[in-house]
Amino acid sequence: MTLKERLALAAYSAGWWLAAPLAAVYLLWRGLSQREYRRHWGERFLGHGAPPPTGRPRVWVHAVSVGETRAAQPLVERLARELPGASFVLTHMTPTGRAVGRSMAEALPGRVAQRYLPYDLRPAVTRFLGEVQPSLGIIMETEVWPNLLRATRIAGVPVLLANARLSEKSAARGQRYAALLAPAAASLDRIAAQSDADRNRISRWYAGPIEVVGNLKFDLAVNEALVAAGRALRANWGPRPAWLFASTRDGEEELLLDAWQRLGGQFGTDPILIFVPRHPQRFDDVARLIEGRRVACLRRSRKQWTESVPPATVLLGDTMGEMSLYYAAADMALIGGSLRDFGAQNLIEACAVGTPVVLGPSTFNFAQAAADAISAGAALQVRDAGDALTTMASICGDPDKLNVMRAAARAFAAAHRGATERVAAMARDLLRA
């Protein structure tokens, strides 16, 4: 490391020590709405956790939250089949990611342990690696922690950055911290990028091998039981169109409700509106927002969804792990995070179920997938919330066009599968080495 890089790492490490008390306050504050944030502080601050499984090789997979955990699932399942003696340590940063990962632990009893990844404090990450003793680390998407990666290099743990993506906005921001990020990236052994554009951006600060393998999220198996339940709901609701606003972020529900109250009377139909907020801590807030518009709000968590949906009623999908059901119950889905500058959430699961997609103007988190879906005829991009509602009304009013988009969505999802096999081969190569 150069002197500049050493100074950058020292300043970064000092910053973490100063920030640790603020992190504790943040956890206490989040714990007011999500009790899980009050637990497992030893894992977060000290690197202590439950003993890892005994199987070898031991593969550590870091999936920060829900999206990364779902992306990791087909990879963990494949490696578990190919390496029957292997065990896995699955780490997260959020309770929702940990909750989603629990299904993997239950499906592989005795082979998967879950922990929170410690904050990037040198003693904590060193203790974490000492307890887990991984044969291989797989970090999902863009989680590059300088102290953690330096510790893996010192410990001799090979690390694969899988499903890697980097937006132009993040790449520009990263260039400002090149003295810190470049040495961290140098500790990675291989990178599996989602697209050529991601590879080109990552190569600005990483000189090692970068392979373009596609997006692991295309390989996530659809939960057929949930799909069947969603389709049964849709059949019971009758001829009214059903519009899903999926994984909405802060402020987007208000934009959509404003647009609906302004434009809804123009469409000549009374669609069923379904809101599924991205983050569970916002479920109650969104329910209050809907009811504040003098509209009834039926919550799935309270078993209020029935075979009929009265007029002037909005459905709230306030449960975890049921996105396949929500997509299957809808004729079209607007993907949240795209109406405001959040970069959009994942559109792949909607397409896999055969639900056509509407995207707002902000798609930088899934730029390649969004562009490919639009090109394939599985998705349409709109300017704003009002344009989204007008587009959904137009497509749902034309059954032939809607069916064409449904078929295109399924074909798009099927055509992009296969990344899991390629990433698993990279992981096996690193384990052999």
VMD Tcl script that draws the C-alpha trace (Angstrom):
set ca {
  {0.00 0.00 0.00}
  {1.15 3.53 -0.72}
  {1.42 6.12 2.02}
  {-1.72 7.81 0.72}
  {-3.62 4.52 0.89}
  {-2.39 3.79 4.42}
  {-3.49 7.24 5.58}
  {-6.89 6.79 3.92}
  {-7.40 3.44 5.66}
  {-6.29 4.88 9.02}
  {-8.74 7.79 8.67}
  {-11.51 5.39 7.63}
  {-10.84 3.12 10.63}
  {-10.80 6.08 13.02}
  {-14.08 7.21 11.51}
  {-15.66 3.86 12.33}
  {-14.62 4.12 15.98}
  {-16.17 7.58 16.14}
  {-19.31 6.34 14.38}
  {-19.82 3.24 16.57}
  {-21.83 5.10 19.27}
  {-24.02 6.62 16.55}
  {-24.55 3.16 15.11}
  {-25.74 2.00 18.53}
  {-28.19 4.91 18.71}
  {-29.41 4.06 15.21}
  {-30.04 0.43 16.20}
  {-31.98 1.54 19.28}
  {-34.06 3.91 17.15}
  {-34.78 1.22 14.53}
  {-35.58 -1.16 17.37}
  {-38.61 0.98 18.22}
  {-40.34 -0.27 15.08}
  {-38.43 -3.54 14.47}
  {-37.58 -5.37 17.67}
  {-34.99 -7.52 15.89}
  {-32.64 -4.51 15.71}
  {-32.20 -4.79 19.49}
  {-30.71 -8.28 19.23}
  {-27.31 -9.78 18.32}
  {-25.25 -6.68 19.10}
  {-22.28 -8.90 19.88}
  {-22.28 -10.01 16.26}
  {-22.45 -6.44 14.97}
  {-19.90 -4.75 17.24}
  {-17.62 -7.54 18.47}
  {-17.73 -10.21 15.75}
  {-18.92 -12.85 18.25}
  {-21.68 -15.23 17.21}
  {-23.01 -18.76 17.35}
  {-20.50 -21.49 16.45}
  {-20.41 -22.18 12.71}
  {-21.39 -25.57 11.25}
  {-18.64 -28.18 11.31}
  {-18.74 -29.22 7.64}
  {-15.82 -28.45 5.36}
  {-15.21 -26.65 3.16}
  {-16.96 -23.80 4.95}
  {-18.33 -21.15 2.59}
  {-19.16 -17.72 3.98}
  {-21.79 -15.86 1.94}
  {-22.55 -12.22 2.71}
  {-25.95 -10.96 1.56}
  {-26.67 -7.57 3.05}
  {-30.49 -7.49 2.82}
  {-33.52 -9.03 1.12}
  {-32.54 -8.64 -2.53}
  {-29.00 -9.94 -2.06}
  {-30.24 -12.85 0.06}
  {-32.70 -13.91 -2.61}
  {-29.96 -13.64 -5.23}
  {-27.70 -15.85 -3.10}
  {-30.29 -18.58 -2.62}
  {-29.86 -20.46 -5.93}
  {-26.07 -20.25 -5.54}
  {-26.10 -21.67 -2.00}
  {-28.52 -24.41 -3.05}
  {-26.32 -25.41 -6.00}
  {-23.09 -25.42 -3.99}
  {-24.81 -27.47 -1.28}
  {-25.69 -30.11 -3.88}
  {-22.27 -30.10 -5.54}
  {-20.33 -30.07 -2.24}
  {-22.29 -32.44 0.03}
  {-19.79 -32.09 2.89}
  {-19.74 -28.29 2.80}
  {-21.30 -25.96 5.34}
  {-22.29 -22.31 4.99}
  {-22.25 -19.18 7.11}
  {-24.77 -16.66 5.80}
  {-24.29 -13.06 6.98}
  {-26.57 -10.05 6.68}
  {-26.81 -6.42 7.76}
  {-30.61 -6.16 8.14}
  {-33.23 -8.18 10.05}
  {-35.31 -8.54 6.89}
  {-32.36 -10.09 5.06}
  {-31.82 -12.45 7.97}
  {-35.51 -13.40 7.99}
  {-35.46 -14.22 4.27}
  {-32.28 -16.26 4.70}
  {-33.90 -18.37 7.39}
  {-35.57 -20.51 4.73}
  {-32.13 -21.56 3.46}
  {-31.06 -22.56 6.96}
  {-34.25 -24.57 7.41}
  {-33.85 -26.27 4.02}
  {-30.27 -27.32 4.87}
  {-30.50 -28.31 8.55}
  {-27.16 -28.39 10.31}
  {-25.34 -26.95 7.30}
  {-26.22 -23.22 7.41}
  {-25.60 -20.76 10.24}
  {-26.74 -17.12 10.18}
  {-25.05 -14.10 11.71}
  {-24.90 -10.36 11.24}
  {-21.70 -9.23 9.60}
  {-19.82 -7.05 12.09}
  {-19.38 -3.39 11.43}
  {-16.06 -2.66 9.72}
  {-14.05 -2.34 12.94}
  {-10.71 -4.13 12.69}
  {-10.96 -6.17 15.93}
  {-14.54 -7.20 15.11}
  {-13.87 -8.38 11.56}
  {-10.69 -10.18 12.66}
  {-12.60 -11.96 15.43}
  {-15.40 -12.84 12.99}
  {-12.99 -14.48 10.55}
  {-11.24 -16.26 13.41}
  {-14.51 -17.77 14.62}
  {-15.93 -18.67 11.21}
  {-12.65 -19.77 9.58}
  {-14.10 -19.77 6.05}
  {-12.50 -21.64 3.19}
  {-14.06 -19.14 0.78}
  {-15.90 -15.85 1.03}
  {-18.64 -14.88 -1.43}
  {-19.84 -11.29 -1.18}
  {-23.01 -10.41 -3.04}
  {-23.25 -7.38 -5.33}
  {-21.43 -4.27 -4.04}
  {-20.49 -4.82 -0.40}
  {-16.83 -3.73 -0.36}
  {-15.62 -3.14 3.22}
  {-11.92 -2.07 3.41}
  {-11.04 -3.47 6.84}
  {-12.94 -6.70 6.24}
  {-11.27 -7.33 2.90}
  {-7.83 -6.50 4.28}
  {-8.47 -9.01 7.06}
  {-9.48 -11.72 4.56}
  {-6.22 -11.15 2.67}
  {-4.17 -11.41 5.87}
  {-6.08 -14.58 6.86}
  {-5.60 -16.12 3.42}
  {-9.33 -16.36 2.68}
  {-10.09 -16.13 -1.06}
  {-13.02 -13.82 -1.81}
  {-15.37 -13.78 -4.79}
  {-17.55 -10.74 -5.45}
  {-20.65 -12.29 -7.03}
  {-23.54 -10.72 -8.94}
  {-21.46 -7.55 -8.96}
  {-23.07 -4.36 -10.21}
  {-21.99 -0.75 -10.15}
  {-24.05 2.16 -11.41}
  {-22.44 5.14 -13.09}
  {-23.48 7.26 -10.11}
  {-21.77 4.91 -7.64}
  {-18.70 4.58 -9.84}
  {-18.26 8.36 -9.93}
  {-18.63 8.54 -6.16}
  {-16.14 5.68 -5.73}
  {-13.51 7.50 -7.75}
  {-13.40 10.16 -5.05}
  {-12.37 7.48 -2.56}
  {-10.02 5.55 -4.82}
  {-7.21 5.60 -2.23}
  {-9.48 3.65 0.10}
  {-11.39 1.43 -2.33}
  {-8.60 0.39 -4.68}
  {-6.62 -1.52 -1.99}
  {-9.86 -3.08 -0.75}
  {-10.75 -4.22 -4.25}
  {-7.27 -5.64 -4.70}
  {-8.08 -8.08 -1.89}
  {-10.78 -9.66 -4.06}
  {-9.67 -12.74 -5.97}
  {-12.35 -12.76 -8.66}
  {-15.40 -10.75 -9.66}
  {-18.52 -12.07 -11.39}
  {-20.26 -9.04 -12.94}
  {-23.86 -8.84 -14.08}
  {-23.19 -7.04 -17.38}
  {-20.54 -5.61 -19.67}
  {-21.40 -2.12 -18.41}
  {-20.85 -3.23 -14.81}
  {-17.52 -4.80 -15.75}
  {-16.34 -1.64 -17.47}
  {-17.21 0.53 -14.48}
  {-15.69 -1.87 -11.94}
  {-12.48 -2.09 -13.96}
  {-11.80 1.58 -13.21}
  {-10.66 0.61 -9.73}
  {-10.08 -3.15 -9.96}
  {-7.28 -4.62 -12.08}
  {-8.02 -8.31 -11.47}
  {-10.17 -10.74 -13.49}
  {-13.79 -9.70 -14.04}
  {-16.11 -12.17 -15.75}
  {-19.56 -11.24 -17.05}
  {-21.92 -14.03 -15.98}
  {-25.38 -12.42 -15.85}
  {-27.71 -11.86 -12.91}
  {-28.21 -14.61 -10.31}
  {-31.72 -13.33 -9.62}
  {-32.92 -14.83 -12.90}
  {-32.19 -18.28 -11.47}
  {-34.33 -17.92 -8.35}
  {-37.06 -20.54 -8.54}
  {-40.61 -19.22 -8.42}
  {-42.65 -20.45 -5.46}
  {-45.38 -22.31 -7.34}
  {-47.63 -22.60 -4.29}
  {-47.62 -18.82 -3.86}
  {-48.19 -18.32 -7.58}
  {-51.20 -20.65 -7.46}
  {-52.59 -18.80 -4.43}
  {-52.15 -15.46 -6.20}
  {-53.87 -16.68 -9.34}
  {-56.76 -18.01 -7.27}
  {-57.16 -14.57 -5.71}
  {-57.09 -12.96 -9.14}
  {-59.75 -15.33 -10.47}
  {-62.03 -14.62 -7.53}
  {-61.78 -10.87 -8.02}
  {-63.53 -11.06 -11.36}
  {-63.15 -8.85 -14.46}
  {-61.79 -5.70 -12.78}
  {-58.13 -5.11 -13.65}
  {-55.63 -5.53 -10.81}
  {-52.65 -3.17 -10.62}
  {-49.76 -3.87 -8.29}
  {-47.39 -1.19 -7.00}
  {-44.53 -3.45 -5.92}
  {-41.72 -2.64 -3.48}
  {-42.66 1.03 -3.28}
  {-40.30 3.40 -1.51}
  {-40.86 6.46 0.65}
  {-43.00 9.07 -1.12}
  {-44.04 6.89 -4.04}
  {-47.35 5.78 -2.55}
  {-48.33 9.43 -2.17}
  {-47.43 10.14 -5.80}
  {-49.55 7.21 -6.98}
  {-52.53 8.04 -4.77}
  {-52.41 11.68 -5.90}
  {-52.35 10.56 -9.54}
  {-55.19 8.10 -9.00}
  {-57.43 10.66 -7.32}
  {-56.65 13.10 -10.12}
  {-56.98 10.73 -13.10}
  {-58.90 7.65 -11.97}
  {-62.24 8.82 -13.27}
  {-60.86 9.10 -16.80}
  {-60.14 5.41 -17.25}
  {-63.68 4.04 -17.38}
  {-62.68 1.13 -15.14}
  {-62.39 0.58 -11.41}
  {-59.11 -1.30 -11.03}
  {-58.07 -3.07 -7.86}
  {-55.06 -1.20 -6.47}
  {-52.48 -3.22 -4.50}
  {-49.63 -1.55 -2.61}
  {-46.67 -3.59 -1.32}
  {-44.10 -1.31 0.37}
  {-40.47 -2.33 0.15}
  {-39.69 -2.05 3.86}
  {-41.87 -3.63 6.59}
  {-41.32 -0.76 9.01}
  {-43.38 1.39 6.61}
  {-46.44 -0.89 6.50}
  {-48.34 1.02 9.20}
  {-47.39 4.40 7.73}
  {-48.67 3.42 4.28}
  {-51.90 2.10 5.79}
  {-52.44 5.46 7.51}
  {-51.63 7.29 4.28}
  {-54.26 5.29 2.37}
  {-56.91 5.72 5.06}
  {-56.12 9.45 5.19}
  {-57.42 9.65 1.61}
  {-60.83 8.46 2.85}
  {-60.23 5.10 1.22}
  {-60.66 1.75 2.95}
  {-57.41 -0.19 3.39}
  {-57.57 -3.99 3.58}
  {-54.39 -5.50 5.02}
  {-53.27 -8.99 4.08}
  {-51.52 -9.48 7.43}
  {-54.91 -9.12 9.14}
  {-56.58 -11.63 6.79}
  {-58.78 -8.87 5.35}
  {-58.30 -9.91 1.72}
  {-61.42 -11.73 0.51}
  {-62.88 -13.06 -2.72}
  {-64.36 -9.64 -3.51}
  {-62.86 -6.18 -3.26}
  {-65.40 -3.38 -2.72}
  {-65.09 -0.11 -4.69}
  {-63.06 2.69 -3.09}
  {-60.86 0.09 -1.41}
  {-57.10 -0.38 -1.61}
  {-55.31 -3.63 -0.78}
  {-52.12 -3.49 1.28}
  {-49.66 -6.37 0.97}
  {-48.01 -6.09 4.37}
  {-46.44 -9.54 4.66}
  {-42.92 -10.80 4.00}
  {-41.98 -13.56 1.56}
  {-45.12 -13.40 -0.59}
  {-44.02 -11.33 -3.59}
  {-44.73 -14.22 -5.99}
  {-48.32 -14.25 -4.73}
  {-48.69 -10.51 -5.20}
  {-47.28 -10.61 -8.73}
  {-49.50 -13.54 -9.69}
  {-52.58 -11.70 -8.38}
  {-51.89 -8.67 -10.60}
  {-52.39 -7.98 -14.29}
  {-49.54 -5.46 -14.34}
  {-46.93 -4.28 -11.84}
  {-45.23 -0.95 -11.39}
  {-41.81 -1.54 -9.86}
  {-41.13 0.67 -6.86}
  {-38.03 2.75 -6.45}
  {-38.35 3.90 -10.06}
  {-40.74 6.84 -9.60}
  {-38.31 8.63 -7.31}
  {-34.53 8.63 -7.49}
  {-33.99 5.25 -5.81}
  {-32.83 3.37 -8.91}
  {-35.73 0.84 -8.97}
  {-36.18 -2.50 -7.27}
  {-35.88 -5.90 -8.90}
  {-38.20 -6.54 -11.86}
  {-37.08 -10.13 -12.50}
  {-39.52 -11.89 -10.17}
  {-42.48 -10.15 -11.80}
  {-41.35 -11.28 -15.25}
  {-40.73 -14.85 -14.05}
  {-44.36 -15.01 -12.91}
  {-45.50 -13.59 -16.26}
  {-46.60 -10.18 -15.01}
  {-45.78 -7.27 -17.36}
  {-43.82 -4.44 -15.81}
  {-44.05 -0.65 -15.77}
  {-40.95 1.31 -14.78}
  {-40.56 4.94 -13.82}
  {-37.62 7.07 -14.98}
  {-35.11 5.93 -12.29}
  {-33.63 2.49 -13.02}
  {-29.90 2.83 -12.33}
  {-29.83 -0.09 -9.84}
  {-31.08 -2.48 -12.51}
  {-30.12 -0.57 -15.62}
  {-29.17 -3.57 -17.76}
  {-32.12 -5.73 -16.71}
  {-34.50 -2.82 -17.21}
  {-33.15 -2.05 -20.70}
  {-33.28 -5.73 -21.68}
  {-36.84 -6.14 -20.39}
  {-38.00 -3.06 -22.31}
  {-36.28 -4.30 -25.46}
  {-37.92 -7.72 -25.05}
  {-41.38 -6.20 -24.76}
  {-41.78 -7.33 -21.15}
  {-41.66 -3.81 -19.69}
  {-42.58 -0.23 -20.49}
  {-40.95 2.90 -19.12}
  {-43.00 5.95 -18.15}
  {-42.32 9.54 -17.08}
  {-44.19 9.75 -13.79}
  {-47.00 8.31 -11.65}
  {-49.77 9.71 -13.82}
  {-48.18 8.29 -16.95}
  {-47.83 4.93 -15.17}
  {-51.55 4.75 -14.38}
  {-52.52 5.81 -17.90}
  {-50.21 3.16 -19.38}
  {-51.55 0.41 -17.11}
  {-55.12 1.34 -18.01}
  {-54.29 1.26 -21.72}
  {-52.57 -2.15 -21.62}
  {-55.20 -3.77 -19.41}
  {-57.89 -2.42 -21.75}
  {-56.35 -4.37 -24.65}
  {-56.40 -8.13 -23.77}
  {-54.35 -9.09 -26.83}
  {-51.57 -6.65 -26.01}
  {-51.62 -7.70 -22.35}
  {-51.21 -11.37 -23.32}
  {-48.32 -10.52 -25.65}
  {-46.55 -8.73 -22.81}
  {-47.20 -11.65 -20.45}
  {-45.56 -14.07 -22.87}
  {-42.68 -11.66 -23.41}
  {-42.13 -11.38 -19.66}
  {-41.87 -15.16 -19.24}
  {-39.57 -15.46 -22.25}
  {-37.33 -12.66 -20.99}
  {-36.94 -14.30 -17.58}
  {-36.20 -17.71 -19.10}
  {-33.66 -16.39 -21.61}
  {-31.39 -14.89 -18.95}
  {-30.99 -17.87 -16.65}
  {-27.66 -19.64 -16.10}
  {-25.58 -17.25 -13.99}
  {-25.71 -19.58 -10.99}
  {-23.89 -22.35 -12.80}
  {-21.12 -19.99 -13.90}
  {-20.64 -18.42 -10.45}
  {-20.66 -21.86 -8.78}
  {-17.86 -22.94 -11.13}
  {-15.82 -19.87 -10.11}
  {-16.40 -20.72 -6.44}
  {-15.26 -24.31 -6.96}
  {-12.11 -23.08 -8.74}
  {-11.22 -20.85 -5.79}
  {-11.83 -23.68 -3.32}
  {-9.54 -25.99 -5.30}
  {-6.87 -23.31 -5.48}
}
mol new
graphics top color blue
foreach p $ca { graphics top sphere $p radius 0.5 }
foreach p [lrange $ca 0 end-1] q [lrange $ca 1 end] { graphics top cylinder $p $q radius 0.2 }
display resetview
